Amino acid sequence: MSTALDYPALIRTALNALGLPPSETWALSPGELASLLTPASASAQPLTRPALNSLIARFPDQPKD
């Protein structure tokens, strides 16, 4: 059994399955690429509207006047 990383296959997956443009694909670290290709765990919960609103309030796009 080979433990070598099949980097060309990972790049093809990023370009084709994830639809990333080449510039973004090549900018990814191996860890970032692995994170994108790893399915979310079954225990992961979707972001709720109240949680999103809390994040928006804490990290606004524009500073408050």
Biopython code that builds the backbone (N, CA, C, O; Angstrom):
import numpy as np
from Bio.PDB.StructureBuilder import StructureBuilder

atoms = [
    (1, "MET", "N", (0.851, -1.182, 0.000)),
    (1, "MET", "CA", (0.000, 0.000, 0.000)),
    (1, "MET", "C", (0.890, 1.237, 0.000)),
    (1, "MET", "O", (1.805, 1.352, 0.816)),
    (2, "SER", "N", (0.626, 2.137, -0.897)),
    (2, "SER", "CA", (1.405, 3.361, -1.007)),
    (2, "SER", "C", (0.818, 4.444, -0.103)),
    (2, "SER", "O", (-0.399, 4.605, -0.013)),
    (3, "THR", "N", (1.711, 5.184, 0.564)),
    (3, "THR", "CA", (1.255, 6.294, 1.399)),
    (3, "THR", "C", (1.556, 7.632, 0.735)),
    (3, "THR", "O", (1.382, 8.690, 1.339)),
    (4, "ALA", "N", (2.011, 7.573, -0.518)),
    (4, "ALA", "CA", (2.330, 8.805, -1.237)),
    (4, "ALA", "C", (1.056, 9.581, -1.533)),
    (4, "ALA", "O", (0.004, 9.004, -1.808)),
    (5, "LEU", "N", (1.174, 10.876, -1.473)),
    (5, "LEU", "CA", (0.052, 11.759, -1.759)),
    (5, "LEU", "C", (-0.102, 11.887, -3.269)),
    (5, "LEU", "O", (0.849, 12.241, -3.965)),
    (6, "ASP", "N", (-1.289, 11.604, -3.772)),
    (6, "ASP", "CA", (-1.571, 11.734, -5.202)),
    (6, "ASP", "C", (-1.969, 13.182, -5.484)),
    (6, "ASP", "O", (-3.143, 13.489, -5.693)),
    (7, "TYR", "N", (-0.967, 14.065, -5.485)),
    (7, "TYR", "CA", (-1.230, 15.484, -5.630)),
    (7, "TYR", "C", (-1.941, 15.828, -6.942)),
    (7, "TYR", "O", (-2.860, 16.646, -6.924)),
    (8, "PRO", "N", (-1.556, 15.238, -8.079)),
    (8, "PRO", "CA", (-2.292, 15.535, -9.315)),
    (8, "PRO", "C", (-3.786, 15.228, -9.209)),
    (8, "PRO", "O", (-4.611, 15.970, -9.740)),
    (9, "ALA", "N", (-4.135, 14.135, -8.522)),
    (9, "ALA", "CA", (-5.558, 13.806, -8.360)),
    (9, "ALA", "C", (-6.244, 14.842, -7.474)),
    (9, "ALA", "O", (-7.392, 15.208, -7.727)),
    (10, "LEU", "N", (-5.553, 15.318, -6.438)),
    (10, "LEU", "CA", (-6.132, 16.356, -5.580)),
    (10, "LEU", "C", (-6.372, 17.643, -6.363)),
    (10, "LEU", "O", (-7.407, 18.289, -6.200)),
    (11, "ILE", "N", (-5.426, 18.010, -7.204)),
    (11, "ILE", "CA", (-5.565, 19.231, -8.018)),
    (11, "ILE", "C", (-6.735, 19.077, -8.990)),
    (11, "ILE", "O", (-7.537, 19.996, -9.151)),
    (12, "ARG", "N", (-6.830, 17.914, -9.636)),
    (12, "ARG", "CA", (-7.957, 17.673, -10.556)),
    (12, "ARG", "C", (-9.281, 17.788, -9.813)),
    (12, "ARG", "O", (-10.237, 18.366, -10.329)),
    (13, "THR", "N", (-9.341, 17.243, -8.612)),
    (13, "THR", "CA", (-10.573, 17.317, -7.825)),
    (13, "THR", "C", (-10.906, 18.757, -7.481)),
    (13, "THR", "O", (-12.061, 19.169, -7.585)),
    (14, "ALA", "N", (-9.904, 19.529, -7.071)),
    (14, "ALA", "CA", (-10.142, 20.937, -6.728)),
    (14, "ALA", "C", (-10.643, 21.706, -7.940)),
    (14, "ALA", "O", (-11.560, 22.520, -7.830)),
    (15, "LEU", "N", (-10.049, 21.453, -9.081)),
    (15, "LEU", "CA", (-10.443, 22.169, -10.295)),
    (15, "LEU", "C", (-11.805, 21.721, -10.804)),
    (15, "LEU", "O", (-12.628, 22.550, -11.193)),
    (16, "ASN", "N", (-12.043, 20.427, -10.804)),
    (16, "ASN", "CA", (-13.267, 19.891, -11.412)),
    (16, "ASN", "C", (-14.428, 19.793, -10.431)),
    (16, "ASN", "O", (-15.479, 20.392, -10.662)),
    (17, "ALA", "N", (-14.261, 19.059, -9.358)),
    (17, "ALA", "CA", (-15.381, 18.818, -8.431)),
    (17, "ALA", "C", (-15.727, 20.057, -7.614)),
    (17, "ALA", "O", (-16.902, 20.346, -7.388)),
    (18, "LEU", "N", (-14.703, 20.793, -7.168)),
    (18, "LEU", "CA", (-14.962, 21.979, -6.354)),
    (18, "LEU", "C", (-15.168, 23.225, -7.206)),
    (18, "LEU", "O", (-15.707, 24.223, -6.728)),
    (19, "GLY", "N", (-14.745, 23.172, -8.460)),
    (19, "GLY", "CA", (-14.942, 24.303, -9.354)),
    (19, "GLY", "C", (-14.058, 25.506, -9.048)),
    (19, "GLY", "O", (-14.376, 26.629, -9.439)),
    (20, "LEU", "N", (-12.955, 25.272, -8.353)),
    (20, "LEU", "CA", (-12.066, 26.386, -8.037)),
    (20, "LEU", "C", (-11.269, 26.803, -9.275)),
    (20, "LEU", "O", (-10.852, 25.943, -10.051)),
    (21, "PRO", "N", (-11.053, 28.090, -9.470)),
    (21, "PRO", "CA", (-10.202, 28.516, -10.578)),
    (21, "PRO", "C", (-8.751, 28.128, -10.279)),
    (21, "PRO", "O", (-8.385, 27.970, -9.114)),
    (22, "PRO", "N", (-7.928, 27.974, -11.308)),
    (22, "PRO", "CA", (-6.545, 27.556, -11.096)),
    (22, "PRO", "C", (-5.779, 28.425, -10.100)),
    (22, "PRO", "O", (-5.019, 27.898, -9.288)),
    (23, "SER", "N", (-5.962, 29.737, -10.146)),
    (23, "SER", "CA", (-5.204, 30.604, -9.240)),
    (23, "SER", "C", (-5.540, 30.309, -7.773)),
    (23, "SER", "O", (-4.654, 30.331, -6.919)),
    (24, "GLU", "N", (-6.801, 30.037, -7.482)),
    (24, "GLU", "CA", (-7.193, 29.710, -6.107)),
    (24, "GLU", "C", (-6.751, 28.306, -5.724)),
    (24, "GLU", "O", (-6.365, 28.055, -4.583)),
    (25, "THR", "N", (-6.811, 27.396, -6.683)),
    (25, "THR", "CA", (-6.376, 26.028, -6.426)),
    (25, "THR", "C", (-4.905, 25.999, -6.033)),
    (25, "THR", "O", (-4.539, 25.362, -5.046)),
    (26, "TRP", "N", (-4.066, 26.681, -6.793)),
    (26, "TRP", "CA", (-2.625, 26.659, -6.519)),
    (26, "TRP", "C", (-2.259, 27.445, -5.275)),
    (26, "TRP", "O", (-1.183, 27.238, -4.715)),
    (27, "ALA", "N", (-3.123, 28.338, -4.830)),
    (27, "ALA", "CA", (-2.855, 29.112, -3.621)),
    (27, "ALA", "C", (-3.173, 28.331, -2.344)),
    (27, "ALA", "O", (-2.769, 28.735, -1.254)),
    (28, "LEU", "N", (-3.896, 27.213, -2.476)),
    (28, "LEU", "CA", (-4.267, 26.418, -1.305)),
    (28, "LEU", "C", (-3.066, 25.663, -0.743)),
    (28, "LEU", "O", (-2.223, 25.162, -1.487)),
    (29, "SER", "N", (-3.011, 25.596, 0.572)),
    (29, "SER", "CA", (-2.025, 24.723, 1.206)),
    (29, "SER", "C", (-2.589, 23.303, 1.168)),
    (29, "SER", "O", (-3.794, 23.134, 0.981)),
    (30, "PRO", "N", (-1.757, 22.290, 1.338)),
    (30, "PRO", "CA", (-2.290, 20.919, 1.374)),
    (30, "PRO", "C", (-3.356, 20.749, 2.464)),
    (30, "PRO", "O", (-4.335, 20.031, 2.261)),
    (31, "GLY", "N", (-3.176, 21.400, 3.610)),
    (31, "GLY", "CA", (-4.166, 21.304, 4.679)),
    (31, "GLY", "C", (-5.492, 21.925, 4.297)),
    (31, "GLY", "O", (-6.551, 21.375, 4.600)),
    (32, "GLU", "N", (-5.438, 23.084, 3.623)),
    (32, "GLU", "CA", (-6.674, 23.739, 3.174)),
    (32, "GLU", "C", (-7.400, 22.874, 2.146)),
    (32, "GLU", "O", (-8.624, 22.745, 2.179)),
    (33, "LEU", "N", (-6.636, 22.288, 1.240)),
    (33, "LEU", "CA", (-7.227, 21.420, 0.224)),
    (33, "LEU", "C", (-7.863, 20.202, 0.879)),
    (33, "LEU", "O", (-8.968, 19.804, 0.508)),
    (34, "ALA", "N", (-7.184, 19.612, 1.839)),
    (34, "ALA", "CA", (-7.735, 18.453, 2.549)),
    (34, "ALA", "C", (-9.023, 18.831, 3.275)),
    (34, "ALA", "O", (-9.982, 18.059, 3.289)),
    (35, "SER", "N", (-9.042, 20.006, 3.871)),
    (35, "SER", "CA", (-10.238, 20.467, 4.574)),
    (35, "SER", "C", (-11.422, 20.613, 3.619)),
    (35, "SER", "O", (-12.549, 20.252, 3.959)),
    (36, "LEU", "N", (-11.160, 21.140, 2.430)),
    (36, "LEU", "CA", (-12.237, 21.298, 1.442)),
    (36, "LEU", "C", (-12.754, 19.958, 0.938)),
    (36, "LEU", "O", (-13.929, 19.831, 0.594)),
    (37, "LEU", "N", (-11.879, 18.964, 0.894)),
    (37, "LEU", "CA", (-12.259, 17.670, 0.337)),
    (37, "LEU", "C", (-12.810, 16.708, 1.380)),
    (37, "LEU", "O", (-13.334, 15.652, 1.024)),
    (38, "THR", "N", (-12.703, 17.051, 2.654)),
    (38, "THR", "CA", (-13.182, 16.181, 3.726)),
    (38, "THR", "C", (-14.641, 16.503, 4.024)),
    (38, "THR", "O", (-14.982, 17.656, 4.289)),
    (39, "PRO", "N", (-15.500, 15.494, 3.982)),
    (39, "PRO", "CA", (-16.917, 15.760, 4.287)),
    (39, "PRO", "C", (-17.082, 16.251, 5.726)),
    (39, "PRO", "O", (-16.317, 15.883, 6.617)),
    (40, "ALA", "N", (-18.076, 17.073, 5.923)),
    (40, "ALA", "CA", (-18.387, 17.544, 7.271)),
    (40, "ALA", "C", (-18.805, 16.357, 8.124)),
    (40, "ALA", "O", (-19.407, 15.407, 7.626)),
    (41, "SER", "N", (-18.488, 16.414, 9.389)),
    (41, "SER", "CA", (-18.845, 15.311, 10.276)),
    (41, "SER", "C", (-20.355, 15.266, 10.470)),
    (41, "SER", "O", (-21.052, 16.261, 10.267)),
    (42, "ALA", "N", (-20.839, 14.116, 10.860)),
    (42, "ALA", "CA", (-22.273, 13.945, 11.070)),
    (42, "ALA", "C", (-22.769, 14.803, 12.230)),
    (42, "ALA", "O", (-23.951, 15.136, 12.309)),
    (43, "SER", "N", (-21.845, 15.156, 13.131)),
    (43, "SER", "CA", (-22.272, 15.955, 14.281)),
    (43, "SER", "C", (-22.271, 17.457, 13.987)),
    (43, "SER", "O", (-22.727, 18.248, 14.813)),
    (44, "ALA", "N", (-21.769, 17.849, 12.834)),
    (44, "ALA", "CA", (-21.740, 19.274, 12.484)),
    (44, "ALA", "C", (-23.164, 19.774, 12.272)),
    (44, "ALA", "O", (-23.968, 19.145, 11.584)),
    (45, "GLN", "N", (-23.449, 20.898, 12.868)),
    (45, "GLN", "CA", (-24.786, 21.481, 12.753)),
    (45, "GLN", "C", (-24.758, 22.636, 11.751)),
    (45, "GLN", "O", (-23.766, 23.363, 11.678)),
    (46, "PRO", "N", (-25.829, 22.815, 10.980)),
    (46, "PRO", "CA", (-25.872, 23.946, 10.059)),
    (46, "PRO", "C", (-25.942, 25.263, 10.831)),
    (46, "PRO", "O", (-26.404, 25.315, 11.971)),
    (47, "LEU", "N", (-25.478, 26.302, 10.189)),
    (47, "LEU", "CA", (-25.532, 27.634, 10.784)),
    (47, "LEU", "C", (-26.978, 28.111, 10.797)),
    (47, "LEU", "O", (-27.646, 28.127, 9.763)),
    (48, "THR", "N", (-27.455, 28.500, 11.974)),
    (48, "THR", "CA", (-28.829, 28.980, 12.101)),
    (48, "THR", "C", (-28.872, 30.489, 11.849)),
    (48, "THR", "O", (-27.842, 31.161, 11.897)),
    (49, "ARG", "N", (-30.051, 31.008, 11.585)),
    (49, "ARG", "CA", (-30.211, 32.445, 11.357)),
    (49, "ARG", "C", (-29.790, 33.250, 12.585)),
    (49, "ARG", "O", (-29.083, 34.245, 12.425)),
    (50, "PRO", "N", (-30.188, 32.871, 13.804)),
    (50, "PRO", "CA", (-29.727, 33.635, 14.967)),
    (50, "PRO", "C", (-28.202, 33.631, 15.119)),
    (50, "PRO", "O", (-27.611, 34.650, 15.475)),
    (51, "ALA", "N", (-27.573, 32.500, 14.852)),
    (51, "ALA", "CA", (-26.112, 32.437, 14.945)),
    (51, "ALA", "C", (-25.471, 33.319, 13.873)),
    (51, "ALA", "O", (-24.476, 33.993, 14.139)),
    (52, "LEU", "N", (-26.038, 33.318, 12.662)),
    (52, "LEU", "CA", (-25.537, 34.182, 11.595)),
    (52, "LEU", "C", (-25.690, 35.650, 11.978)),
    (52, "LEU", "O", (-24.766, 36.442, 11.791)),
    (53, "ASN", "N", (-26.844, 36.011, 12.507)),
    (53, "ASN", "CA", (-27.067, 37.403, 12.919)),
    (53, "ASN", "C", (-26.075, 37.822, 13.993)),
    (53, "ASN", "O", (-25.596, 38.956, 13.995)),
    (54, "SER", "N", (-25.771, 36.913, 14.902)),
    (54, "SER", "CA", (-24.782, 37.204, 15.942)),
    (54, "SER", "C", (-23.409, 37.461, 15.331)),
    (54, "SER", "O", (-22.713, 38.392, 15.735)),
    (55, "LEU", "N", (-23.021, 36.645, 14.367)),
    (55, "LEU", "CA", (-21.730, 36.843, 13.695)),
    (55, "LEU", "C", (-21.698, 38.162, 12.923)),
    (55, "LEU", "O", (-20.692, 38.871, 12.933)),
    (56, "ILE", "N", (-22.794, 38.481, 12.261)),
    (56, "ILE", "CA", (-22.881, 39.734, 11.505)),
    (56, "ILE", "C", (-22.731, 40.922, 12.447)),
    (56, "ILE", "O", (-22.057, 41.898, 12.118)),
    (57, "ALA", "N", (-23.358, 40.840, 13.616)),
    (57, "ALA", "CA", (-23.259, 41.938, 14.588)),
    (57, "ALA", "C", (-21.837, 42.057, 15.139)),
    (57, "ALA", "O", (-21.337, 43.161, 15.352)),
    (58, "ARG", "N", (-21.202, 40.925, 15.365)),
    (58, "ARG", "CA", (-19.844, 40.944, 15.930)),
    (58, "ARG", "C", (-18.784, 41.346, 14.916)),
    (58, "ARG", "O", (-17.784, 41.969, 15.276)),
    (59, "PHE", "N", (-18.994, 40.995, 13.652)),
    (59, "PHE", "CA", (-18.000, 41.253, 12.611)),
    (59, "PHE", "C", (-18.653, 41.936, 11.405)),
    (59, "PHE", "O", (-18.797, 41.319, 10.349)),
    (60, "PRO", "N", (-19.046, 43.198, 11.553)),
    (60, "PRO", "CA", (-19.731, 43.882, 10.447)),
    (60, "PRO", "C", (-18.782, 44.139, 9.266)),
    (60, "PRO", "O", (-17.570, 44.273, 9.433)),
    (61, "ASP", "N", (-19.375, 44.203, 8.081)),
    (61, "ASP", "CA", (-18.591, 44.512, 6.880)),
    (61, "ASP", "C", (-18.109, 45.949, 6.896)),
    (61, "ASP", "O", (-17.014, 46.245, 6.417)),
    (62, "GLN", "N", (-18.914, 46.839, 7.440)),
    (62, "GLN", "CA", (-18.584, 48.262, 7.495)),
    (62, "GLN", "C", (-18.535, 48.683, 8.967)),
    (62, "GLN", "O", (-19.378, 48.263, 9.760)),
    (63, "PRO", "N", (-17.568, 49.495, 9.325)),
    (63, "PRO", "CA", (-17.555, 49.960, 10.719)),
    (63, "PRO", "C", (-18.775, 50.820, 11.012)),
    (63, "PRO", "O", (-19.255, 51.559, 10.153)),
    (64, "LYS", "N", (-19.269, 50.710, 12.250)),
    (64, "LYS", "CA", (-20.408, 51.529, 12.659)),
    (64, "LYS", "C", (-19.936, 52.951, 12.878)),
    (64, "LYS", "O", (-18.822, 53.176, 13.351)),
    (65, "ASP", "N", (-20.806, 53.940, 12.526)),
    (65, "ASP", "CA", (-20.464, 55.356, 12.704)),
    (65, "ASP", "C", (-20.600, 55.775, 14.143)),
    (65, "ASP", "O", (-20.351, 56.934, 14.475)),
]
sb = StructureBuilder()
sb.init_structure("model")
sb.init_model(0)
sb.init_chain("A")
sb.init_seg("    ")
for serial, (resi, resn, name, xyz) in enumerate(atoms, 1):
    if name == "N":
        sb.init_residue(resn, " ", resi, " ")
    sb.init_atom(name, np.array(xyz, "f"), 0.0, 1.0, " ", f" {name:<3s}", serial, name[0])
structure = sb.get_structure()
